[in-house]
Amino acid sequence: MSSITIGGLLRRPEAGAALGLVAVLIFFAIFGGLTFLKPAGMSSWLNVAANLGVIAIPLGLLMIAGELDISVGAMVPFGAMTVSVISGHYGLPIWVGVAAALGFGVIVGLVNGILVVKTAVPSLIVTLGSLFAVQGIVLGLTVLITKSTSVALTVEGPAKAIFGDFVLGGQMQVMVIWWLALTALYIFFVHFSPFGNWIFAMGGDKVSARNAGIPTDRLTIVLFILSATSAAFVGMCQAILYNSAQVAGGQSFIFNSIIAVVVGGVLLTGGFGSVVGIFFGTITFAIVTQGIYYTDFDRNWSSLIIGVLLLGAVLMNNTFRKMALSYTPKKGARA
Amino acid sequence: MTVPIIALRGVNKSFGPIDVLHDISLEVKAGEVLCLLGDNGAGKSTLIRLLSGVHQPTTGTIEMDGKPVSFPSPRAASDNGIATVHQFGGTFPLMSIGRSFFIGVEPTKGWGPFKIYDRKRANAVAVKAVQDFGITRIDDGDRLVGGLSGGERQSLAIARAVHFGARVLILDEPTAALGVKQATHVLRIVNEAKRRGLAVVFITHQVMHAMAVGDHFAVLIRGAVAADFKKGEKSREEITDLMAGGASMASLEAEIEGYMASHDGHPPPPAH
């Protein structure tokens, strides 16, 4: 498309997410005023969006490739607990804890990926298994080592500033910067570098993609490593930020990231979606969960809004996808 | 006599105790279309999989340009210039024409780690390749493949194979799911591929389509070549008869045609 047209924008995968975001912004602007768009209000939902977004994008890429990873729900506490036990309980240098947390992320991702590739068991089942297995490891090992389900961690210096501090006046988490930087990186790799094409091809038709010479097995494993490591990273940063880690928690990331991805226009069966869409979907989700505090509504209603939003977004995305499929340029419309 | 581009010499294939193909010998020369006819279960698909490297022959050899070759993987077959196009085109419905055309060999611009996918060039090359095959309705490389008709998808897949240097084109029932007009498109493209000197293996069970493009015909019945003949050596009735493995199909057709001839072109009423 040489020029930007309304039709052209609507056929993009992120169209539904962008419209949903606008709708949510208008809704909360009417019922809650503009407080949530002022710096103090913004950081409340930006923090939620950042922690979710760092996990949602790699999860979204897996979904574009036709897979799913719900073990992220266990990887968040696993990452948090690893860094806290190593650098808090045992008092080893923080960088050892950071390396271990990310290293375990790589290992779990590798196991997930290899199991999915070698056994051809649906990835939902494989990662459901690893979700519970990792939860068991976290709880079992933590209690065995520390005799407690909560471990304190004190981090100072550069590690604190890089992974778990507040920036810009002390309310916005440094994770927001990570999220924005990673989003930019993902946009480059998925939409501009040739590798992105492979992910879409895998989700579209795995056998054809393999026959076309795409290393589908290796790419699948890399994507699983990416999602597990990202989840471990978020957990690790949260532990450094809040100076402690709990064995529970993290399960909310499973559904929340899937919602962000689906609202963001990714097709559940794979082959369609965009990083920008996931980005919008994440912000939309965060604004709904946080914006409710700025309105007179009871916060319990936010789940209702999210549910309606999810269904609305999916229906809207289906419509736009059909438009994109049936689109034929009019004769003479282009030179 | 020219050496065939691809040839099967006494190929057998069995899966465990089940013999699927017995002693198949076939050859295709450049600029020739071999039509592989056969009913469901005759072994056509297995034969394609042998040629495209999905399976390997149990005994016997595959030759290219007179030399024995083996394809341990689909990739090896495609590296040797063998392209297989499946019934639904094997393309990606939600990808743009340009992107799906260059899957795995994306053109890039820029340098080092900042190499980016060259959308303009990909689209231009893809559209030109398809238009060269006579499908002029495709003129925008940003359109999604899923928005194309079945015939256009087939054409795109064939154009892609030819663009990337295929010498042997294996078409697996390309016209099976298509309407009459769409099928004509695909047959025209098969003729164009033939004109360009490709060896085409055309798998079908529609005798009419086979007769429109074929130079050479082989009928498979229960894993063996039941007949092997050149264009014009057999009539449509004889071929149909062979495919059905007996006189039943031909006599049924004759019966219906006879009925229609004596009843102003009306087909017989359904039996009760």
Interface residues (C-beta under 8 A of the other chain):
Chain A: M1 F188 F192 S193 P194 G196 N197 W198 F200 A201 G204 D205 V207 S208 A209 R210 N211 A212 G213 I214 L267 G271 F272 R321 A324 L325 S326 Y327 T328 P329 R334
Chain B: P74 R75 S78 T84 G90 T91 F92 P93 L94 M95 R99 S100 F102 I103 G104 V105 E106 T108 K115 I116 Y117 D139 D140 D142 R143 L144 G146 G147
